[in-house]
């Protein structure tokens, strides 16, 4: 994860990097950020971006509940639950 904040630019961006297992750690940090601030991650930053696994929380947490709304459809906690469910469904048959 990288944070961008400059005194010259009033713009905050959160970049979520890729790398499979990083997705689980990122989800936990995103939950922490939401719990700490008491507002959705999408409202804490002007832009969420990422590559590979980092693009999935960036997209999910930016997705509005309905077109034109600024209310996010998913919280970080909901994203984490989806990630765990997908991992269990994907890897359970290989146990």
C-alpha distances in whole Angstrom, upper triangle without the diagonal:
4,7,10,13,17,20,22,20,19,16,13,10,7,5,5,6,9,11,14,13,9,10,13,10,8,11,12,10,10,14,14,13,15,18,17,18,20,19,17,13,15,17,15,13,15,13,11,10,9,11,13,12,9,12,14,12,11,15,16,15,16,20,23,25,28,28,28,26,23,23,21,22,20,18,15,18,20,17,16,20,20,18,20,23,22,22,25,27,26,26,29,31,31,31
4,7,10,13,17,18,16,16,14,11,8,6,5,7,8,12,14,17,17,13,14,16,14,11,14,15,12,13,16,16,14,17,19,18,18,21,20,18,14,15,17,14,12,14,12,10,10,10,12,15,15,11,13,16,14,13,17,18,17,17,21,23,26,29,28,28,27,24,24,22,24,22,20,17,20,22,20,20,23,23,21,24,27,26,25,28,30,29,30,32,35,34,35
4,7,10,13,15,13,13,11,7,6,5,7,9,11,15,18,20,20,16,17,19,16,13,16,17,13,13,16,15,13,16,18,17,16,19,18,17,13,14,15,12,10,11,11,10,11,12,15,18,17,14,15,18,16,14,17,19,17,17,21,23,26,28,28,27,25,22,22,21,23,22,20,18,21,23,21,21,25,25,23,26,29,28,28,31,33,32,32,35,38,37,38
4,7,10,11,10,10,8,6,5,7,8,12,14,18,21,23,23,19,20,22,20,17,19,20,17,16,19,19,16,18,21,19,18,21,19,18,15,15,15,12,10,10,10,11,12,13,16,20,20,16,17,20,18,15,19,21,18,18,21,23,26,28,28,26,25,22,23,22,25,23,22,20,24,25,23,24,28,28,26,29,31,31,31,34,36,34,35,38,41,40,41
4,7,9,7,7,6,5,7,10,12,15,17,21,24,27,26,23,23,25,22,19,22,22,18,18,21,20,16,19,21,19,17,20,19,19,16,16,15,12,10,11,12,13,15,17,20,23,23,20,20,23,20,18,21,23,20,19,23,24,28,29,29,27,26,22,23,23,26,25,23,22,25,27,25,26,30,30,29,31,34,34,34,37,38,38,39,41,44,44,44
4,5,5,7,7,8,10,13,15,19,20,24,27,30,30,26,27,28,26,23,25,26,22,22,25,23,20,22,25,22,20,24,22,22,19,19,18,15,13,13,14,16,18,20,23,26,27,23,23,26,24,21,24,26,23,22,26,27,31,32,31,29,28,25,26,26,29,28,27,26,29,31,29,30,33,34,32,35,38,37,37,40,42,41,42,45,47,47,48
4,6,7,9,11,14,16,19,22,24,28,31,33,33,29,30,32,29,26,28,28,25,24,27,25,22,24,26,23,21,25,23,24,21,21,20,17,15,15,17,19,21,23,26,30,30,26,27,29,27,24,27,29,26,25,29,29,32,34,33,30,29,26,28,28,31,31,29,28,31,33,32,33,36,37,36,38,41,40,40,44,45,44,45,48,51,50,51
4,7,9,12,14,17,19,23,25,29,32,34,35,31,31,33,31,28,30,31,27,26,29,28,24,26,29,26,24,27,25,25,23,22,21,18,16,15,17,20,21,24,26,30,31,27,27,30,28,25,27,30,27,25,29,30,33,34,32,30,29,26,28,28,32,32,31,30,33,35,33,34,38,38,37,40,42,41,42,45,46,45,47,49,52,52,53
4,6,9,11,15,17,20,23,26,30,32,32,29,29,31,29,26,27,28,25,24,27,26,22,24,26,24,22,25,23,22,20,19,18,16,13,12,14,16,18,21,24,27,28,24,24,27,25,22,24,26,23,22,25,26,29,30,29,26,26,23,25,25,28,28,27,27,30,32,30,31,35,35,34,37,39,38,39,42,43,43,44,47,49,49,50
4,7,10,14,16,20,23,26,30,32,32,28,28,30,28,24,26,27,23,22,24,23,20,21,24,22,19,21,19,19,17,16,14,13,11,9,12,15,17,20,24,27,27,24,23,26,23,20,23,24,21,20,23,23,26,27,26,24,23,20,22,22,26,26,25,24,28,29,28,30,33,33,32,35,37,37,38,41,42,41,43,46,48,48,49
4,7,10,13,17,19,23,26,28,29,25,24,27,25,21,23,24,21,19,22,21,18,19,22,20,18,20,18,17,15,13,12,11,8,6,8,12,14,17,20,24,24,20,20,22,20,17,19,21,18,16,20,20,24,25,24,22,21,17,20,19,23,23,22,21,25,26,25,26,30,29,29,32,34,33,34,37,39,38,39,42,45,45,46
4,7,10,13,16,20,23,25,25,22,21,23,21,18,19,20,17,15,18,18,14,16,19,17,15,17,15,14,11,11,10,8,5,5,7,9,11,14,18,21,21,17,17,19,17,14,17,18,15,14,18,19,22,24,23,21,20,17,18,18,21,20,19,18,22,23,21,23,26,26,26,28,31,30,31,34,35,35,36,39,41,41,42
4,6,10,13,16,20,22,22,18,18,20,19,15,17,18,15,14,17,17,14,15,19,18,16,18,16,14,11,10,11,9,5,6,5,6,8,10,14,17,17,13,14,16,14,11,14,16,13,12,16,18,21,23,22,21,20,17,18,17,20,19,18,17,20,21,19,21,24,24,23,26,28,27,28,31,32,31,33,36,38,38,39
4,7,10,13,16,18,18,15,14,16,15,11,13,15,12,10,14,14,12,13,17,16,15,17,15,13,9,9,11,9,7,8,6,5,6,8,12,15,14,10,11,13,11,9,12,14,12,12,15,18,21,23,23,22,21,18,18,16,18,17,16,14,17,19,16,17,21,21,19,22,25,24,24,28,29,28,29,32,35,35,35
4,6,10,13,15,16,13,12,15,14,11,13,15,13,12,16,16,14,16,19,19,18,20,18,16,12,12,15,13,10,11,8,6,5,5,8,11,11,8,9,12,10,8,12,14,13,13,16,19,22,24,24,24,23,20,20,18,20,18,17,15,18,20,16,17,21,20,18,21,24,23,23,26,28,26,27,30,33,32,33
4,7,10,12,12,9,9,12,11,7,10,12,11,10,14,15,14,15,18,19,19,20,19,16,12,13,16,14,12,14,11,8,6,4,7,9,8,4,7,9,8,7,11,12,12,13,16,19,22,24,24,25,23,21,21,18,19,17,16,13,16,17,14,14,18,17,15,18,21,19,19,23,24,23,24,27,29,29,30
4,7,10,11,8,8,12,11,9,12,14,13,13,17,18,17,19,22,22,22,24,22,20,16,17,20,18,16,17,14,11,9,5,6,7,7,5,8,10,10,10,13,15,15,16,19,22,25,27,27,28,27,24,24,21,22,20,19,16,19,20,16,16,20,19,16,19,21,19,19,22,24,22,23,26,28,27,28
4,6,9,7,7,11,11,10,12,15,15,15,18,19,19,21,23,24,25,26,25,22,18,19,22,21,19,20,17,14,11,7,5,5,5,5,8,10,11,11,14,15,16,18,19,23,26,28,28,29,28,26,26,22,23,20,20,17,19,20,16,16,19,18,14,17,19,17,16,20,21,19,20,23,25,24,25
4,6,5,7,10,11,11,13,15,15,16,19,20,21,23,25,25,27,28,27,24,21,22,25,24,22,24,20,17,14,11,9,7,6,8,11,12,13,14,16,18,19,21,22,26,28,30,31,32,31,29,28,25,25,22,22,19,20,21,17,16,19,18,14,16,19,17,15,18,20,17,17,21,23,21,22
4,5,6,8,10,10,12,14,15,16,18,20,21,22,24,25,27,28,27,24,21,22,26,25,24,25,22,18,16,13,11,8,6,9,11,11,13,15,16,17,18,20,22,25,27,29,30,32,31,29,28,24,24,21,20,17,18,19,15,14,16,15,11,13,15,13,11,14,16,14,14,17,19,18,19
4,5,6,7,9,10,12,13,15,16,18,19,21,22,23,25,26,26,23,21,22,25,24,24,26,23,19,18,14,13,11,9,10,14,13,13,16,18,18,19,21,23,26,28,31,32,33,32,30,28,25,24,21,20,17,17,18,15,13,15,15,11,12,15,14,11,14,16,14,14,17,19,18,18
4,5,5,6,9,10,10,12,14,15,16,18,20,21,22,24,23,20,18,19,23,21,20,22,20,16,15,12,11,10,8,8,12,12,11,14,16,16,17,19,21,25,26,29,30,31,30,27,26,23,23,20,18,15,16,17,14,12,15,15,12,13,17,15,13,17,19,17,17,20,23,21,22
4,6,5,6,9,10,10,12,14,15,16,18,20,21,22,21,18,16,17,20,19,19,21,18,14,13,11,11,9,6,6,9,9,8,11,13,13,14,16,18,21,23,26,27,28,27,24,23,19,19,16,15,12,13,14,11,9,12,12,8,10,13,12,11,14,16,15,16,18,21,21,21
4,5,5,7,9,10,11,13,15,16,17,19,20,21,21,18,16,18,21,20,20,23,21,17,16,14,14,13,9,10,13,11,10,14,16,14,15,18,20,23,24,27,28,30,28,26,24,20,20,16,15,11,12,13,10,8,10,11,8,8,12,12,10,13,16,15,15,17,20,20,20
4,5,5,6,9,10,11,13,15,16,17,19,20,20,18,15,18,21,19,19,22,20,16,16,14,15,14,11,11,14,13,12,14,17,16,16,19,21,24,25,28,30,31,29,26,24,21,21,18,16,12,12,15,12,10,13,14,11,12,16,16,14,16,19,19,18,20,24,23,23
4,5,5,6,9,10,10,12,14,15,16,18,17,15,12,14,17,16,15,18,16,13,13,11,13,13,9,8,11,11,8,11,14,13,12,15,18,21,22,25,26,27,25,23,21,18,18,15,13,10,11,13,11,9,13,14,11,13,16,16,15,18,20,20,20,22,25,25,25
4,5,5,6,9,10,11,12,14,16,16,15,13,11,14,16,15,16,19,17,13,14,13,14,14,11,9,12,10,8,11,13,11,11,14,16,19,20,23,25,26,23,21,19,16,16,12,10,7,8,10,7,6,9,10,9,10,13,14,13,16,18,18,19,21,24,24,24
4,5,5,6,9,10,11,12,14,15,15,14,12,15,18,16,17,20,19,16,17,16,18,17,14,13,15,14,11,14,16,15,14,17,19,21,22,26,27,28,26,23,21,18,18,14,12,8,8,11,10,7,11,13,11,12,15,16,15,17,20,20,20,22,25,25,25
4,5,5,6,9,10,10,12,14,14,13,10,14,16,14,14,18,17,14,15,15,17,17,14,12,15,15,11,13,16,15,13,16,19,21,22,26,27,28,25,22,20,18,19,15,12,9,10,13,12,10,14,16,14,15,18,19,18,21,23,23,23,25,29,28,28
4,5,5,6,9,10,11,12,11,9,7,10,12,11,12,15,14,11,13,13,16,17,14,11,13,12,9,10,13,12,10,13,15,17,19,22,24,24,21,18,17,14,15,12,9,6,8,11,9,9,13,14,13,15,18,18,18,21,23,23,24,26,29,29,29
4,5,5,6,8,10,10,10,9,8,12,14,13,15,18,17,15,17,17,19,20,16,15,16,15,11,13,15,13,11,15,17,18,19,22,24,25,22,19,17,14,15,11,8,5,6,9,9,8,11,13,13,14,17,18,18,20,22,23,24,25,29,29,29
4,5,5,6,9,10,11,11,10,14,14,13,15,18,18,16,18,18,21,22,19,16,19,18,14,16,18,17,14,17,20,21,22,25,27,27,24,21,19,17,18,15,11,9,9,13,13,12,14,17,16,17,20,21,21,23,25,26,26,28,31,31,31
4,6,5,6,8,9,8,7,11,11,9,11,15,15,13,16,17,20,21,19,16,18,17,13,14,17,16,13,15,18,19,20,24,25,25,22,19,17,15,17,14,11,9,11,14,14,13,16,18,18,19,22,23,23,25,27,28,28,30,33,34,33
4,5,5,5,6,5,6,9,10,9,12,15,15,14,17,18,21,22,20,17,18,17,13,14,16,14,11,14,16,17,17,21,23,22,19,16,14,12,14,12,8,7,9,12,12,12,15,17,17,19,21,22,23,25,27,28,29,30,33,34,34
4,6,5,7,9,10,13,13,12,15,19,19,18,20,21,24,25,22,20,21,20,16,17,20,17,15,17,19,20,20,24,26,25,22,19,17,15,17,14,10,9,10,13,14,14,16,18,19,19,22,24,24,25,28,29,29,30,34,35,34
4,6,8,10,10,14,13,11,14,18,19,18,21,22,25,26,24,21,23,22,18,19,21,20,16,19,21,22,22,26,28,27,24,20,18,17,19,17,13,12,13,16,17,17,19,21,21,22,25,26,27,28,31,32,32,33,37,37,37
4,5,8,8,11,10,8,12,15,17,16,20,21,25,26,24,21,22,22,18,18,20,19,15,17,19,19,20,23,25,24,21,17,16,15,18,16,13,12,14,17,17,18,20,22,22,24,26,27,28,30,32,33,34,35,38,39,39
4,7,9,12,10,10,14,17,18,18,21,23,26,27,25,22,23,22,18,18,20,18,15,17,19,18,18,22,24,23,19,16,14,14,16,14,11,12,13,15,16,17,19,21,22,23,25,27,28,29,31,32,33,34,38,39,38
4,7,8,7,7,11,14,15,15,18,20,24,25,23,20,21,20,16,16,17,15,12,13,15,15,15,18,20,19,16,12,11,10,13,12,9,10,12,14,15,16,18,20,21,23,24,26,27,29,30,31,33,34,37,38,38
4,5,5,7,9,12,13,12,15,17,21,22,20,17,17,16,12,12,13,12,8,10,12,12,13,16,17,17,14,11,9,7,10,9,6,8,10,11,12,14,16,17,18,20,21,22,24,26,27,28,30,31,34,35,36
4,5,5,7,10,10,9,12,14,17,19,17,14,14,14,10,10,12,11,7,9,12,13,14,17,19,18,15,12,11,9,12,10,8,7,11,12,12,13,16,17,17,19,21,22,23,25,27,27,29,31,34,34,35
4,6,6,7,7,7,11,13,17,19,17,14,14,13,10,9,10,10,6,6,9,10,12,15,15,15,12,9,9,7,10,10,9,10,13,14,13,15,18,18,18,21,23,23,24,27,28,28,30,32,35,35,36
4,6,7,9,10,14,17,20,22,21,18,17,17,14,12,14,13,10,9,12,12,14,16,16,15,12,9,9,9,12,12,11,12,15,16,16,18,21,21,21,24,26,26,28,30,31,32,33,35,38,39,40
4,7,9,10,13,16,20,22,21,17,17,18,14,13,15,15,11,11,14,15,17,20,20,19,16,12,12,12,15,14,13,12,16,17,17,18,21,22,22,24,26,27,28,30,32,32,33,35,38,39,39
4,5,7,10,13,17,20,19,15,15,16,13,11,13,14,11,10,14,15,18,20,20,18,16,13,14,13,16,15,14,14,17,19,17,19,22,22,22,25,27,27,28,31,32,32,33,36,38,39,39
4,7,10,14,17,20,20,17,16,17,15,12,13,15,12,10,14,14,18,19,18,16,15,12,14,13,17,17,16,16,20,21,19,22,25,24,24,27,29,28,30,33,33,33,35,37,40,40,41
4,6,10,14,17,17,13,12,14,12,9,10,13,11,9,12,14,17,19,18,17,16,13,14,13,16,16,16,15,19,20,17,20,23,22,21,25,27,26,27,30,31,30,32,35,37,37,39
4,7,11,13,13,10,9,10,9,5,8,10,8,7,11,13,17,18,18,18,17,14,15,12,15,14,14,13,16,17,14,16,20,19,18,21,23,22,23,26,27,26,28,31,33,34,35
4,7,10,11,7,6,9,9,5,8,11,10,9,12,15,19,20,20,20,19,17,18,15,17,16,16,15,18,18,15,17,20,19,18,21,23,21,22,26,26,25,27,30,32,32,33
4,7,8,4,4,8,8,6,9,11,12,12,14,18,21,22,22,23,22,20,20,17,18,17,17,15,18,18,15,16,19,18,16,19,21,19,20,23,24,22,24,27,29,29,30
4,6,5,5,8,10,9,10,13,14,15,16,20,23,25,24,25,25,23,23,20,21,19,20,17,20,20,16,17,20,18,16,19,21,19,19,22,23,21,22,26,27,27,29
4,5,6,8,10,10,11,13,15,16,17,21,24,25,25,27,26,25,25,21,21,19,20,18,20,19,16,16,19,17,14,17,19,16,16,19,20,17,19,22,24,23,25
4,5,6,8,9,10,12,13,15,16,20,22,24,25,26,25,24,23,19,19,17,17,14,16,16,12,12,15,13,10,13,15,13,13,16,17,15,17,20,22,21,23
4,6,6,7,9,10,11,13,15,18,21,23,23,24,23,21,21,17,18,15,15,13,15,16,12,13,16,14,12,15,17,15,15,19,20,19,20,23,25,25,26
4,6,5,6,8,10,11,12,16,18,20,20,21,21,19,19,16,16,14,15,14,16,16,12,14,17,14,13,16,18,16,16,20,21,19,21,24,26,26,28
4,5,5,6,8,10,11,14,16,18,19,21,20,18,18,14,14,12,13,11,14,13,9,11,13,11,9,13,14,12,14,17,17,16,19,21,23,24,25
4,5,5,6,8,10,13,15,18,19,20,18,16,15,12,12,9,10,8,11,10,7,9,12,10,9,13,15,14,15,18,19,18,20,23,25,26,27
4,6,6,6,9,12,15,17,17,18,17,15,15,11,12,11,11,10,14,13,10,12,15,14,13,17,18,17,18,22,22,22,24,26,28,29,30
4,6,5,6,10,13,14,14,16,15,14,14,10,11,10,12,11,15,13,10,13,15,13,13,17,18,16,18,21,21,21,23,26,28,29,30
4,5,5,9,10,13,14,16,14,13,12,8,8,6,8,9,11,10,7,10,12,10,11,14,15,14,16,19,19,19,22,24,26,27,29
4,6,8,10,13,14,15,13,11,10,6,7,6,6,7,10,9,8,11,13,12,13,16,17,17,19,21,22,22,25,26,29,30,31
4,6,9,11,12,12,11,9,9,6,8,8,10,11,14,13,11,15,17,15,16,19,20,20,22,24,25,25,27,29,32,33,34
4,7,8,9,10,9,9,8,6,6,7,10,12,15,13,11,15,16,14,16,19,19,19,21,24,24,24,27,29,31,32,34
4,5,6,7,6,6,6,4,5,8,11,14,16,14,14,17,18,17,19,22,22,21,24,26,26,27,30,31,33,35,36
4,7,9,7,8,6,5,4,8,11,14,16,13,14,17,18,16,19,22,21,21,24,26,26,27,30,31,33,35,36
4,6,6,8,8,9,8,11,15,18,19,17,17,21,21,19,22,25,24,24,27,29,28,29,32,33,35,37,39
4,6,9,10,11,10,14,17,20,22,20,19,23,24,22,24,27,26,26,29,31,30,31,34,36,37,39,41
4,7,9,11,12,15,18,21,23,21,21,25,26,24,26,29,29,28,31,34,33,34,37,38,40,42,43
4,5,8,9,13,15,18,20,19,19,22,23,22,24,27,27,27,30,32,32,33,35,37,39,41,42
4,6,9,12,13,16,18,17,17,21,22,21,23,26,27,27,29,31,31,32,35,36,39,40,41
4,7,9,10,13,15,14,15,18,19,19,21,24,24,24,27,29,29,30,33,34,36,38,39
4,6,7,10,12,11,11,15,16,15,17,20,20,21,23,25,26,26,29,30,33,34,35
4,7,10,12,9,10,14,14,13,15,18,18,18,21,23,23,24,27,28,30,32,33
4,7,8,6,6,10,10,10,12,15,15,16,18,20,20,22,24,25,28,29,30
4,5,5,6,9,10,11,12,14,15,17,18,20,21,23,24,25,28,30,30
4,5,5,6,9,10,10,12,14,15,16,18,20,21,22,24,27,28,28
4,5,5,6,9,10,11,12,14,15,17,19,20,21,22,25,26,26
4,5,5,6,9,10,11,12,14,15,17,18,20,21,24,25,26
4,5,5,6,9,10,11,12,14,15,16,18,20,22,24,24
4,5,5,6,9,10,11,12,14,15,16,18,21,22,22
4,5,5,6,9,10,11,12,14,15,16,19,21,21
4,5,5,6,9,10,11,12,14,15,18,20,20
4,5,5,6,9,10,11,12,14,17,18,18
4,5,5,6,9,10,11,11,15,16,16
4,5,5,6,9,10,10,13,15,15
4,5,5,6,9,10,12,14,15
4,6,5,6,8,11,11,12
4,5,5,5,9,10,10
4,6,6,8,10,11
4,6,7,8,10
4,6,5,7
4,5,6
4,6
4
